[in-house]
Amino acid sequence: MPRIDYRTDALYKQLVENWWAERFLQPPSMAMVVDQGDTCKEMVVNGLGYAIMPSLFLENEENVNKIDLMDKDGKLIIQKTSMLYHLESLELNVVRAFVQLIEGLDMYNL
């Protein structure tokens, strides 16, 4: 089945390329590269190929098979993401509340 890829940040692209290289000798059979993750997802949902993408894109999709990527040691591959903000912005109630919400989340059990 052909792979459908989408333009994403360099770190995520490298993560996927490293995962592939650990498992396969041949490069993926790339059908096409689209501009956005949502476009890629819709193409997969409509049976045009497969994609490697963050699970966030597929939260509400029941009709597609999903496989979590594992590293060569069997550990789940997780993309680390950071939130950046200026300390002064915490003076705004809405910013402070949002930062407190994010700090209180268990990001591994969402």
N, CA, C and O atoms as CSV, one atom per row, in Angstrom:
chain,resi,resn,atom,element,x,y,z
A,1,MET,N,N,0.846,-1.179,0.000
A,1,MET,CA,C,0.000,0.000,0.000
A,1,MET,C,C,0.892,1.243,0.000
A,1,MET,O,O,1.888,1.277,0.723
A,2,PRO,N,N,0.564,2.243,-0.781
A,2,PRO,CA,C,1.397,3.440,-0.840
A,2,PRO,C,C,1.248,4.310,0.409
A,2,PRO,O,O,0.192,4.353,1.041
A,3,ARG,N,N,2.324,4.989,0.737
A,3,ARG,CA,C,2.295,5.899,1.879
A,3,ARG,C,C,1.933,7.299,1.408
A,3,ARG,O,O,2.398,7.761,0.366
A,4,ILE,N,N,1.101,7.958,2.188
A,4,ILE,CA,C,0.746,9.351,1.948
A,4,ILE,C,C,1.439,10.143,3.044
A,4,ILE,O,O,1.239,9.880,4.230
A,5,ASP,N,N,2.232,11.089,2.657
A,5,ASP,CA,C,2.980,11.890,3.615
A,5,ASP,C,C,2.443,13.312,3.585
A,5,ASP,O,O,1.733,13.698,2.656
A,6,TYR,N,N,2.781,14.076,4.589
A,6,TYR,CA,C,2.346,15.466,4.635
A,6,TYR,C,C,3.482,16.319,5.157
A,6,TYR,O,O,4.377,15.831,5.847
A,7,ARG,N,N,3.440,17.583,4.826
A,7,ARG,CA,C,4.491,18.499,5.279
A,7,ARG,C,C,4.329,18.734,6.770
A,7,ARG,O,O,3.255,19.109,7.242
A,8,THR,N,N,5.409,18.509,7.502
A,8,THR,CA,C,5.393,18.666,8.946
A,8,THR,C,C,6.731,19.237,9.388
A,8,THR,O,O,7.596,19.514,8.557
A,9,ASP,N,N,6.901,19.410,10.673
A,9,ASP,CA,C,8.152,19.984,11.166
A,9,ASP,C,C,9.303,18.990,11.014
A,9,ASP,O,O,9.092,17.779,10.938
A,10,ALA,N,N,10.496,19.514,10.972
A,10,ALA,CA,C,11.689,18.702,10.723
A,10,ALA,C,C,11.921,17.658,11.802
A,10,ALA,O,O,12.371,16.554,11.492
A,11,LEU,N,N,11.630,17.968,13.056
A,11,LEU,CA,C,11.846,17.005,14.138
A,11,LEU,C,C,10.937,15.792,14.007
A,11,LEU,O,O,11.382,14.659,14.187
A,12,TYR,N,N,9.668,16.023,13.695
A,12,TYR,CA,C,8.745,14.898,13.532
A,12,TYR,C,C,9.119,14.075,12.309
A,12,TYR,O,O,9.077,12.845,12.343
A,13,LYS,N,N,9.482,14.750,11.242
A,13,LYS,CA,C,9.889,14.048,10.025
A,13,LYS,C,C,11.092,13.145,10.303
A,13,LYS,O,O,11.139,12.006,9.838
A,14,GLN,N,N,12.058,13.656,11.057
A,14,GLN,CA,C,13.248,12.871,11.395
A,14,GLN,C,C,12.887,11.691,12.301
A,14,GLN,O,O,13.444,10.604,12.144
A,15,LEU,N,N,11.980,11.885,13.229
A,15,LEU,CA,C,11.520,10.815,14.108
A,15,LEU,C,C,10.945,9.660,13.289
A,15,LEU,O,O,11.268,8.498,13.535
A,16,VAL,N,N,10.100,9.980,12.323
A,16,VAL,CA,C,9.482,8.956,11.468
A,16,VAL,C,C,10.534,8.290,10.580
A,16,VAL,O,O,10.528,7.068,10.428
A,17,GLU,N,N,11.424,9.069,10.002
A,17,GLU,CA,C,12.462,8.500,9.135
A,17,GLU,C,C,13.380,7.563,9.911
A,17,GLU,O,O,13.767,6.513,9.398
A,18,ASN,N,N,13.733,7.931,11.143
A,18,ASN,CA,C,14.568,7.055,11.972
A,18,ASN,C,C,13.839,5.763,12.312
A,18,ASN,O,O,14.427,4.682,12.264
A,19,TRP,N,N,12.566,5.873,12.655
A,19,TRP,CA,C,11.771,4.675,12.962
A,19,TRP,C,C,11.743,3.745,11.757
A,19,TRP,O,O,11.939,2.538,11.898
A,20,TRP,N,N,11.504,4.294,10.584
A,20,TRP,CA,C,11.442,3.485,9.361
A,20,TRP,C,C,12.785,2.797,9.110
A,20,TRP,O,O,12.832,1.601,8.824
A,21,ALA,N,N,13.858,3.548,9.216
A,21,ALA,CA,C,15.195,3.014,8.920
A,21,ALA,C,C,15.592,1.891,9.886
A,21,ALA,O,O,16.363,1.006,9.513
A,22,GLU,N,N,15.079,1.916,11.114
A,22,GLU,CA,C,15.358,0.848,12.075
A,22,GLU,C,C,14.693,-0.464,11.677
A,22,GLU,O,O,15.137,-1.530,12.103
A,23,ARG,N,N,13.644,-0.406,10.875
A,23,ARG,CA,C,12.845,-1.581,10.575
A,23,ARG,C,C,12.910,-2.093,9.145
A,23,ARG,O,O,12.716,-3.284,8.903
A,24,PHE,N,N,13.176,-1.225,8.218
A,24,PHE,CA,C,13.078,-1.602,6.813
A,24,PHE,C,C,14.341,-1.220,6.053
A,24,PHE,O,O,14.952,-0.185,6.317
A,25,LEU,N,N,14.715,-2.060,5.118
A,25,LEU,CA,C,15.877,-1.785,4.277
A,25,LEU,C,C,15.515,-0.889,3.096
A,25,LEU,O,O,16.338,-0.100,2.629
A,26,GLN,N,N,14.285,-1.016,2.619
A,26,GLN,CA,C,13.826,-0.244,1.467
A,26,GLN,C,C,13.112,1.026,1.923
A,26,GLN,O,O,12.474,1.027,2.975
A,27,PRO,N,N,13.209,2.099,1.153
A,27,PRO,CA,C,12.429,3.295,1.492
A,27,PRO,C,C,10.942,3.028,1.281
A,27,PRO,O,O,10.581,2.107,0.547
A,28,PRO,N,N,10.074,3.820,1.913
A,28,PRO,CA,C,8.633,3.605,1.731
A,28,PRO,C,C,8.217,3.914,0.296
A,28,PRO,O,O,8.837,4.725,-0.391
A,29,SER,N,N,7.154,3.247,-0.133
A,29,SER,CA,C,6.567,3.524,-1.439
A,29,SER,C,C,5.670,4.745,-1.276
A,29,SER,O,O,4.514,4.634,-0.866
A,30,MET,N,N,6.216,5.902,-1.601
A,30,MET,CA,C,5.527,7.165,-1.363
A,30,MET,C,C,4.606,7.475,-2.531
A,30,MET,O,O,5.056,7.622,-3.667
A,31,ALA,N,N,3.305,7.575,-2.243
A,31,ALA,CA,C,2.333,7.894,-3.292
A,31,ALA,C,C,2.311,9.390,-3.560
A,31,ALA,O,O,2.308,9.827,-4.711
A,32,MET,N,N,2.294,10.172,-2.478
A,32,MET,CA,C,2.255,11.618,-2.649
A,32,MET,C,C,2.535,12.304,-1.325
A,32,MET,O,O,2.476,11.688,-0.261
A,33,VAL,N,N,2.838,13.589,-1.412
A,33,VAL,CA,C,3.027,14.430,-0.237
A,33,VAL,C,C,2.012,15.557,-0.358
A,33,VAL,O,O,1.947,16.244,-1.377
A,34,VAL,N,N,1.218,15.738,0.697
A,34,VAL,CA,C,0.200,16.791,0.701
A,34,VAL,C,C,0.611,17.888,1.680
A,34,VAL,O,O,1.539,17.714,2.470
A,35,ASP,N,N,-0.086,19.010,1.618
A,35,ASP,CA,C,0.281,20.168,2.434
A,35,ASP,C,C,-0.036,20.017,3.911
A,35,ASP,O,O,0.732,20.480,4.754
A,36,GLN,N,N,-1.151,19.379,4.243
A,36,GLN,CA,C,-1.616,19.384,5.622
A,36,GLN,C,C,-1.920,17.986,6.136
A,36,GLN,O,O,-2.251,17.080,5.371
A,37,GLY,N,N,-1.799,17.832,7.454
A,37,GLY,CA,C,-2.114,16.563,8.101
A,37,GLY,C,C,-3.563,16.166,7.929
A,37,GLY,O,O,-3.864,14.985,7.757
A,38,ASP,N,N,-4.475,17.140,7.973
A,38,ASP,CA,C,-5.896,16.819,7.810
A,38,ASP,C,C,-6.191,16.269,6.421
A,38,ASP,O,O,-7.010,15.362,6.276
A,39,THR,N,N,-5.542,16.801,5.413
A,39,THR,CA,C,-5.710,16.287,4.058
A,39,THR,C,C,-5.191,14.860,3.973
A,39,THR,O,O,-5.829,13.992,3.378
A,40,CYS,N,N,-4.045,14.626,4.565
A,40,CYS,CA,C,-3.455,13.291,4.601
A,40,CYS,C,C,-4.409,12.306,5.278
A,40,CYS,O,O,-4.648,11.212,4.768
A,41,LYS,N,N,-4.947,12.702,6.425
A,41,LYS,CA,C,-5.876,11.846,7.167
A,41,LYS,C,C,-7.085,11.494,6.311
A,41,LYS,O,O,-7.487,10.331,6.267
A,42,GLU,N,N,-7.668,12.467,5.635
A,42,GLU,CA,C,-8.857,12.206,4.813
A,42,GLU,C,C,-8.542,11.236,3.681
A,42,GLU,O,O,-9.378,10.408,3.320
A,43,MET,N,N,-7.353,11.335,3.128
A,43,MET,CA,C,-6.971,10.411,2.053
A,43,MET,C,C,-6.855,8.988,2.587
A,43,MET,O,O,-7.261,8.037,1.919
A,44,VAL,N,N,-6.301,8.840,3.793
A,44,VAL,CA,C,-6.199,7.516,4.407
A,44,VAL,C,C,-7.590,6.985,4.740
A,44,VAL,O,O,-7.892,5.825,4.459
A,45,VAL,N,N,-8.438,7.818,5.334
A,45,VAL,CA,C,-9.799,7.413,5.685
A,45,VAL,C,C,-10.541,6.917,4.446
A,45,VAL,O,O,-11.376,6.017,4.540
A,46,ASN,N,N,-10.237,7.501,3.287
A,46,ASN,CA,C,-10.901,7.112,2.044
A,46,ASN,C,C,-10.178,6.004,1.292
A,46,ASN,O,O,-10.472,5.744,0.125
A,47,GLY,N,N,-9.230,5.349,1.961
A,47,GLY,CA,C,-8.614,4.156,1.396
A,47,GLY,C,C,-7.542,4.368,0.348
A,47,GLY,O,O,-7.272,3.460,-0.439
A,48,LEU,N,N,-6.922,5.538,0.312
A,48,LEU,CA,C,-5.942,5.816,-0.728
A,48,LEU,C,C,-4.512,5.454,-0.347
A,48,LEU,O,O,-3.602,5.597,-1.163
A,49,GLY,N,N,-4.304,4.988,0.877
A,49,GLY,CA,C,-2.969,4.622,1.325
A,49,GLY,C,C,-2.910,4.627,2.836
A,49,GLY,O,O,-3.938,4.615,3.513
A,50,TYR,N,N,-1.684,4.646,3.361
A,50,TYR,CA,C,-1.494,4.705,4.802
A,50,TYR,C,C,-0.625,5.919,5.117
A,50,TYR,O,O,0.009,6.490,4.230
A,51,ALA,N,N,-0.604,6.304,6.389
A,51,ALA,CA,C,0.201,7.442,6.817
A,51,ALA,C,C,0.758,7.163,8.202
A,51,ALA,O,O,0.198,6.376,8.966
A,52,ILE,N,N,1.855,7.811,8.512
A,52,ILE,CA,C,2.412,7.815,9.853
A,52,ILE,C,C,2.237,9.238,10.353
A,52,ILE,O,O,2.847,10.177,9.842
A,53,MET,N,N,1.386,9.374,11.369
A,53,MET,CA,C,1.053,10.704,11.864
A,53,MET,C,C,0.707,10.656,13.344
A,53,MET,O,O,0.390,9.590,13.872
A,54,PRO,N,N,0.766,11.811,14.024
A,54,PRO,CA,C,0.421,11.840,15.442
A,54,PRO,C,C,-1.010,11.357,15.674
A,54,PRO,O,O,-1.906,11.639,14.879
A,55,SER,N,N,-1.211,10.634,16.761
A,55,SER,CA,C,-2.524,10.072,17.068
A,55,SER,C,C,-3.592,11.150,17.251
A,55,SER,O,O,-4.784,10.873,17.112
A,56,LEU,N,N,-3.174,12.361,17.558
A,56,LEU,CA,C,-4.120,13.460,17.715
A,56,LEU,C,C,-5.001,13.627,16.474
A,56,LEU,O,O,-6.179,13.966,16.594
A,57,PHE,N,N,-4.448,13.396,15.299
A,57,PHE,CA,C,-5.205,13.516,14.059
A,57,PHE,C,C,-6.323,12.481,13.973
A,57,PHE,O,O,-7.318,12.702,13.281
A,58,LEU,N,N,-6.170,11.363,14.663
A,58,LEU,CA,C,-7.082,10.236,14.474
A,58,LEU,C,C,-7.965,9.948,15.681
A,58,LEU,O,O,-8.576,8.882,15.753
A,59,GLU,N,N,-8.042,10.878,16.630
A,59,GLU,CA,C,-8.814,10.643,17.847
A,59,GLU,C,C,-10.244,10.213,17.590
A,59,GLU,O,O,-10.738,9.303,18.255
A,60,ASN,N,N,-10.914,10.838,16.652
A,60,ASN,CA,C,-12.338,10.563,16.424
A,60,ASN,C,C,-12.599,9.664,15.223
A,60,ASN,O,O,-13.735,9.554,14.762
A,61,GLU,N,N,-11.566,9.032,14.724
A,61,GLU,CA,C,-11.726,8.152,13.563
A,61,GLU,C,C,-11.853,6.713,14.023
A,61,GLU,O,O,-10.895,6.130,14.530
A,62,GLU,N,N,-13.039,6.138,13.845
A,62,GLU,CA,C,-13.293,4.758,14.270
A,62,GLU,C,C,-13.033,3.756,13.148
A,62,GLU,O,O,-12.819,2.574,13.416
A,63,ASN,N,N,-13.049,4.206,11.908
A,63,ASN,CA,C,-12.998,3.291,10.772
A,63,ASN,C,C,-11.615,3.105,10.163
A,63,ASN,O,O,-11.496,2.670,9.017
A,64,VAL,N,N,-10.582,3.427,10.911
A,64,VAL,CA,C,-9.222,3.191,10.433
A,64,VAL,C,C,-8.455,2.403,11.491
A,64,VAL,O,O,-8.681,2.562,12.690
A,65,ASN,N,N,-7.562,1.567,11.031
A,65,ASN,CA,C,-6.710,0.818,11.949
A,65,ASN,C,C,-5.573,1.721,12.400
A,65,ASN,O,O,-4.981,2.449,11.603
A,66,LYS,N,N,-5.282,1.658,13.695
A,66,LYS,CA,C,-4.214,2.488,14.259
A,66,LYS,C,C,-3.229,1.574,14.971
A,66,LYS,O,O,-3.617,0.673,15.715
A,67,ILE,N,N,-1.961,1.820,14.732
A,67,ILE,CA,C,-0.895,1.063,15.387
A,67,ILE,C,C,0.062,2.072,16.011
A,67,ILE,O,O,0.595,2.942,15.323
A,68,ASP,N,N,0.275,1.949,17.314
A,68,ASP,CA,C,1.250,2.820,17.973
A,68,ASP,C,C,2.650,2.419,17.540
A,68,ASP,O,O,2.955,1.229,17.456
A,69,LEU,N,N,3.501,3.394,17.266
A,69,LEU,CA,C,4.878,3.115,16.878
A,69,LEU,C,C,5.718,2.849,18.121
A,69,LEU,O,O,5.637,3.576,19.111
A,70,MET,N,N,6.515,1.806,18.052
A,70,MET,CA,C,7.419,1.440,19.140
A,70,MET,C,C,8.852,1.524,18.636
A,70,MET,O,O,9.124,1.282,17.460
A,71,ASP,N,N,9.770,1.871,19.541
A,71,ASP,CA,C,11.175,1.871,19.154
A,71,ASP,C,C,11.692,0.439,19.161
A,71,ASP,O,O,10.941,-0.489,19.461
A,72,LYS,N,N,12.949,0.252,18.838
A,72,LYS,CA,C,13.496,-1.107,18.726
A,72,LYS,C,C,13.538,-1.836,20.058
A,72,LYS,O,O,13.701,-3.056,20.089
A,73,ASP,N,N,13.391,-1.098,21.173
A,73,ASP,CA,C,13.346,-1.718,22.498
A,73,ASP,C,C,11.920,-1.962,22.971
A,73,ASP,O,O,11.706,-2.392,24.105
A,74,GLY,N,N,10.946,-1.690,22.113
A,74,GLY,CA,C,9.553,-1.929,22.451
A,74,GLY,C,C,8.882,-0.815,23.237
A,74,GLY,O,O,7.784,-1.001,23.761
A,75,LYS,N,N,9.532,0.343,23.325
A,75,LYS,CA,C,8.936,1.475,24.041
A,75,LYS,C,C,8.157,2.349,23.070
A,75,LYS,O,O,8.577,2.573,21.935
A,76,LEU,N,N,7.012,2.840,23.541
A,76,LEU,CA,C,6.167,3.710,22.742
A,76,LEU,C,C,6.931,4.967,22.346
A,76,LEU,O,O,7.587,5.592,23.180
A,77,ILE,N,N,6.844,5.336,21.070
A,77,ILE,CA,C,7.489,6.559,20.587
A,77,ILE,C,C,6.559,7.725,20.870
A,77,ILE,O,O,5.405,7.736,20.443
A,78,ILE,N,N,7.074,8.697,21.590
A,78,ILE,CA,C,6.298,9.878,21.969
A,78,ILE,C,C,7.054,11.115,21.517
A,78,ILE,O,O,8.254,11.250,21.757
A,79,GLN,N,N,6.339,12.011,20.864
A,79,GLN,CA,C,6.950,13.264,20.446
A,79,GLN,C,C,6.830,14.260,21.593
A,79,GLN,O,O,5.729,14.561,22.054
A,80,LYS,N,N,7.951,14.758,22.042
A,80,LYS,CA,C,7.937,15.735,23.131
A,80,LYS,C,C,7.572,17.102,22.578
A,80,LYS,O,O,8.063,17.522,21.530
A,81,THR,N,N,6.701,17.783,23.306
A,81,THR,CA,C,6.249,19.116,22.914
A,81,THR,C,C,6.357,20.039,24.121
A,81,THR,O,O,6.065,19.632,25.245
A,82,SER,N,N,6.768,21.257,23.895
A,82,SER,CA,C,6.916,22.217,24.984
A,82,SER,C,C,5.987,23.395,24.779
A,82,SER,O,O,5.654,23.756,23.651
A,83,MET,N,N,5.574,23.987,25.887
A,83,MET,CA,C,4.797,25.219,25.841
A,83,MET,C,C,5.723,26.350,26.284
A,83,MET,O,O,6.377,26.254,27.322
A,84,LEU,N,N,5.774,27.404,25.503
A,84,LEU,CA,C,6.627,28.555,25.812
A,84,LEU,C,C,5.760,29.749,26.149
A,84,LEU,O,O,4.735,29.983,25.509
A,85,TYR,N,N,6.171,30.503,27.155
A,85,TYR,CA,C,5.464,31.723,27.496
A,85,TYR,C,C,6.389,32.625,28.301
A,85,TYR,O,O,7.365,32.162,28.892
A,86,HIS,N,N,6.071,33.928,28.320
A,86,HIS,CA,C,6.813,34.898,29.123
A,86,HIS,C,C,6.228,34.913,30.530
A,86,HIS,O,O,5.010,34.850,30.699
A,87,LEU,N,N,7.087,34.996,31.534
A,87,LEU,CA,C,6.610,35.028,32.919
A,87,LEU,C,C,5.636,36.180,33.147
A,87,LEU,O,O,4.691,36.047,33.925
A,88,GLU,N,N,5.855,37.298,32.485
A,88,GLU,CA,C,4.977,38.449,32.647
A,88,GLU,C,C,3.544,38.136,32.209
A,88,GLU,O,O,2.592,38.717,32.731
A,89,SER,N,N,3.394,37.221,31.255
A,89,SER,CA,C,2.049,36.905,30.757
A,89,SER,C,C,1.208,36.194,31.813
A,89,SER,O,O,-0.015,36.134,31.687
A,90,LEU,N,N,1.850,35.650,32.860
A,90,LEU,CA,C,1.102,35.002,33.936
A,90,LEU,C,C,0.277,35.993,34.747
A,90,LEU,O,O,-0.573,35.597,35.544
A,91,GLU,N,N,0.532,37.278,34.542
A,91,GLU,CA,C,-0.272,38.305,35.211
A,91,GLU,C,C,-1.700,38.336,34.654
A,91,GLU,O,O,-2.615,38.821,35.320
A,92,LEU,N,N,-1.886,37.830,33.461
A,92,LEU,CA,C,-3.220,37.735,32.863
A,92,LEU,C,C,-3.893,36.459,33.385
A,92,LEU,O,O,-3.327,35.370,33.290
A,93,ASN,N,N,-5.088,36.600,33.928
A,93,ASN,CA,C,-5.790,35.462,34.530
A,93,ASN,C,C,-5.969,34.299,33.564
A,93,ASN,O,O,-5.780,33.142,33.937
A,94,VAL,N,N,-6.331,34.603,32.336
A,94,VAL,CA,C,-6.598,33.538,31.373
A,94,VAL,C,C,-5.323,32.761,31.049
A,94,VAL,O,O,-5.367,31.539,30.911
A,95,VAL,N,N,-4.196,33.451,30.927
A,95,VAL,CA,C,-2.919,32.777,30.656
A,95,VAL,C,C,-2.510,31.941,31.857
A,95,VAL,O,O,-2.116,30.785,31.703
A,96,ARG,N,N,-2.600,32.515,33.058
A,96,ARG,CA,C,-2.228,31.788,34.268
A,96,ARG,C,C,-3.084,30.526,34.434
A,96,ARG,O,O,-2.563,29.471,34.794
A,97,ALA,N,N,-4.391,30.630,34.172
A,97,ALA,CA,C,-5.289,29.481,34.292
A,97,ALA,C,C,-4.924,28.398,33.281
A,97,ALA,O,O,-4.938,27.210,33.601
A,98,PHE,N,N,-4.600,28.814,32.065
A,98,PHE,CA,C,-4.237,27.831,31.041
A,98,PHE,C,C,-2.928,27.124,31.403
A,98,PHE,O,O,-2.832,25.903,31.276
A,99,VAL,N,N,-1.936,27.868,31.845
A,99,VAL,CA,C,-0.656,27.269,32.230
A,99,VAL,C,C,-0.870,26.293,33.380
A,99,VAL,O,O,-0.302,25.201,33.376
A,100,GLN,N,N,-1.684,26.673,34.368
A,100,GLN,CA,C,-1.958,25.768,35.488
A,100,GLN,C,C,-2.674,24.503,35.021
A,100,GLN,O,O,-2.397,23.412,35.519
A,101,LEU,N,N,-3.582,24.645,34.078
A,101,LEU,CA,C,-4.276,23.484,33.520
A,101,LEU,C,C,-3.286,22.536,32.858
A,101,LEU,O,O,-3.316,21.332,33.114
A,102,ILE,N,N,-2.421,23.060,32.022
A,102,ILE,CA,C,-1.443,22.237,31.311
A,102,ILE,C,C,-0.477,21.580,32.290
A,102,ILE,O,O,-0.149,20.404,32.134
A,103,GLU,N,N,-0.023,22.313,33.286
A,103,GLU,CA,C,0.903,21.749,34.270
A,103,GLU,C,C,0.264,20.617,35.068
A,103,GLU,O,O,0.963,19.719,35.537
A,104,GLY,N,N,-1.054,20.654,35.225
A,104,GLY,CA,C,-1.745,19.626,36.007
A,104,GLY,C,C,-2.129,18.392,35.213
A,104,GLY,O,O,-2.579,17.407,35.799
A,105,LEU,N,N,-1.962,18.415,33.879
A,105,LEU,CA,C,-2.337,17.265,33.054
A,105,LEU,C,C,-1.306,16.148,33.148
A,105,LEU,O,O,-0.104,16.397,33.240
A,106,ASP,N,N,-1.792,14.933,33.124
A,106,ASP,CA,C,-0.927,13.767,32.989
A,106,ASP,C,C,-0.834,13.486,31.499
A,106,ASP,O,O,-1.683,12.784,30.949
A,107,MET,N,N,0.178,14.021,30.842
A,107,MET,CA,C,0.287,13.989,29.387
A,107,MET,C,C,0.433,12.566,28.831
A,107,MET,O,O,0.213,12.354,27.639
A,108,TYR,N,N,0.791,11.609,29.653
A,108,TYR,CA,C,0.956,10.236,29.158
A,108,TYR,C,C,-0.318,9.439,29.249
A,108,TYR,O,O,-0.373,8.311,28.760
A,109,ASN,N,N,-1.354,9.996,29.868
A,109,ASN,CA,C,-2.615,9.273,30.005
A,109,ASN,C,C,-3.792,10.075,29.509
A,109,ASN,O,O,-4.879,9.996,30.081
A,110,LEU,N,N,-3.598,10.853,28.448
A,110,LEU,CA,C,-4.690,11.642,27.892
A,110,LEU,C,C,-5.653,10.772,27.139
A,110,LEU,O,O,-6.642,11.269,26.600
